[in-house]
Amino acid sequence: MRHEVGVGIEAHNSYGACRWVGGDATHSDETVAEEVPVALVYNGISHAVMLATPLDLEDFALGFSLSECIVRRSGEIHDLEIVERDNGIEVQMQLSAPRAQALKEHRRTLAGRTGCGLCGTESLDQLARRAATVQSSAVLSRGALPRALSGLQGMQHLFQLTGAVHGAAWCGVDGLIDLVREDVGRHNALDKLIGSLASQRKGFAGGFVLMTSRASYEIVQKAAAVGIAVVAAVSAPTGMAVRVATDSGVTLVGFVRGERYCVYSHPQRIH
């Protein structure tokens, strides 16, 4: 897969502001995270436009393609090019012929239908069938979750500058963090993480994901789609996320706060 990167849009910029502290106002320059429209284009056809942080867009495009089941493996994307436009960024990808045809057929089924608004899901029946089933014997070691949370705090570089982005960390079963990706959108951060792991051929079976956000349905679904067995989040899950995790074999952990956390599904992987 060929990569061409020529995007000059910054992930953060400085903006003048009026800062109030204790009733006193001072002028300051504040570092603010940027979000830009990013169009994901497959074989010349725009499939989705996401607001995203303009960092690690190759990882984002690959991760999105995998977690949304547009491709089954990274080799089915034959070419990837990032192109800056006046009004945003395009990530142009060329799919293998079978995957391009499958995507074309999927788009045809969407045409003219009233959907439920969930990322290409055209019916409630399809929504119930989408989650993959994860088979994994991974077991987290004692202390892995608090260790990962403690380590993540020092690895969220864009968050430290702006306070405005989510992080997705890939952690070993011992809680040591291998990789972090950040974005204004929690789903985007996870897609970037998935894409980076796939491009490095690291696989998804030997660790877990830690999210600095709530655990929503889409987070669990994306993890299940690529075979991630454990999803942990610093905030609460939604009810649909718990149900999808239960049905798909994903261990879902919420409220990870130091030594405290709550396991909602498949607790056999957490000791």
N, C-alpha and C positions, 0 to 999 in steps of 0.2 A: 504494500500500500504506500503510495507516494504522498508526502506531505509538503505543502507549500504554504509558508506562513509569511504574510505581509501586512499584518494588522497593526496600526499605530495607535489605536484607541487605548487610553490608559485605564487601568482597573480602578484607580482612585484619582481624585483631583482635589485641589484646595479651593475653598469658597470662603468669602468673607462673611462673618456672622457677628451678632451681638450676644455676648455671653453674660448671663446674669448670675451672680453669686452673692447670697446674703443681702439682696436688695441693691447691690452695686452692679452697674453695667460696664463692660469693657468690650472693645472691638477685638476680634481675634480671627485668625485664619484657621478654618476647620478642615480636616481631611475627611472627605466624603466618598463612599464607595459609588462606583458607576454601574448602572445597568443599561444595557443596550439591546435592541431587537436583534436576535440571532435566528436567521432562517435556515432550517435544515432541508437541503435540496437533494433529492435522489433522482439521478438520471434526468436532470433538467426540470423536475417537477417539485415545487415547494410543498413539503409535507406538513411542516409545523413551524411556527414562529414563536420563540420563547424570549422572555426578558431574562438576560443572564449577565453575569460578570464576565468581561472580555479577557478571561484567563483560561488557559488549558482547554481551548475550544476543540482541539483534536480529540482529547480525552472525552469531552462532553458529547461530541457527535458519535463517537464509537460506543460510548456507554449508553446513550439514548437508543441507538440502533439495536443494541443487545437487550436492554431492559424492556423495550417495547416490542421485542420479537420480530423486528424488521429483518435482522440477520440472526443466524444461529452461532456464527463465529466471525472473528475479525477478518479472516481471509476472504469473506464474501463481499467485502468492500474493496474494490480494485484500485480506487483512486480517491483521494481526498484533497480538496483545495479550499483554503480560506480566502475569501475575497471581501475587501472592505468596500461598502457602498456609501453613498451620501447619507442614507437614512438608517444605516445599520450594517450588519455583517451577514454574509452568506457563507455557509459551509456546504460546498458542492461535493457530492459523493457519487461515484459510479458503482452500482451494484452488479453482482454476477447476474447472468440472464435469468436463472431460476428465481432468485430473490426479487429481481425487478418485476418479473411476471406475477409473483405472489403479492407484492405490494400493489401492483396495478389492479389485481382482482379484488383485493381488500378495499381499495379506494372506490372501486365500482360499486361494491355493496353499500358504501356509505352514501352514495349520491342519491339525493332526493328523499332521504329518511330523516325523521326527527329523532335525534339522539338524546342520550341522557347526560351529555356534556362531560364525559370522562375519557378524554385522550383517545379518541378513535373507537370508543365502544358504542355500537349502534343499537344495542338493546339490553334490557336488564338481564335477560337470559344469558347473553354472552358475558356480561360482567361476572356472573356467578361461576362461569367456567374458566375464566382467564388465568387464575392463579396456578402456577406450576407446583408440583410436589417435590419437596426437597428431601433427599435421602442423605443423611450425614451422621457419622458417629463422633463428630467433634465434641469434646467436652472442655469447658473452660476451667483452668486451674483456679484454686482458691486465691482470691485477691485480684483476679484479672480485671474485673470491671472497675474497681477503684483505682487500680494502677493505670489503666487506660485513660480514665477521666483526668487524673492528675497530670499525665503526660501530655494530653491534648491541649491543656490550657496554654502551654508554652509554644505550641506549634501552629496556632491560628494567627498567622502573621498579618493577614489582611484585616481580620477582626480586631486585632490589637491597634491597628491604625485607624479603623473607621467605626468599629462597634456595630456594623450593619450587615454582617454576612453569617451564614451558617457554615458549619464544618462537617465533613464526613471523613471518618478515620478508619483505616483498615488495621486491625490489631491481631496479633497472634493469640493463640489460646492462653498464653501467659500474660496477656495484657500489654505487651510491648507494641508500640505503634510503629508500623512500617511505612505508612503513607497517609497524607492528609490532602484533601481537596476542599476549596471554599467557593461559595457562590451566594448571591443574594437570595436565591431560591434553594430550599432544602433538597428538592428533587434534583435540581441541577447539580448540586454538590455531590449527591450520590451517583448520578450518571457520570460525572467526571471521575469519581473514584473507580467505578466499574470499568470505565474506558481505559484508565491508566493501568489497572491490574491486567486487563485483557491484552493491552499492547505489550506489557512486560511478560506476558505468559505466566503469570504467577498463580492463576487458578483461584477458585473461590471457596474451596472446601476446608482450608486449614486455618481459619480465623473467624473474626466477627467484625461487624460494622458498629461503630459508635457514632450517633448523630447528635448534634447540638441543637435539637429541635424536638417538637412532638413527633410521635410515630403515627403517621397517617396511613390510610389504606394504600396509597400509591407507593410509599416507602417500602412497605412489606411486599407488595406485588412485584416491584422492581427487583428486590433482593431475591425473592423466590424464583423469578424468571431466569436468573443466572446461577442459581444453586447456592446462595448464601444462607447458611443455616441459623445464624444468630444475629438478630438486630437489637441493639440497645440504644436507648434515647434518654437524654437528660430530662425530658418532660413526659407528659402523659401520652398514652396511645388513645386512639379513637376506638369505639366499639367495633366498627367495621374492620379496623386493622387487627384487632384481637381475633375476630372470626376468621379472617383470611389467613392469619398466622396459624391458627389452630388447624384449619383445613389443609394448608399447604405444607405442614411439617416444619414451620419456622418457629424457633424459640424467640419470643418477643419479650423484651425487658424494658420497663419504663422507670422514670424517676430515679435514674442513676445519680446518686448524690453521695459521694464518698463510699462508706461502708453500707449505705442503705440503697436498696433497689427493690423493684417488684417484678416478679416473673409471671407473665400472663398466659403463656402457652409452652408446652413441651419442656418442662423444668428439668428433665433428666440431663440436659446439657450444662446446667449450672450447679456447681457444688459450693 
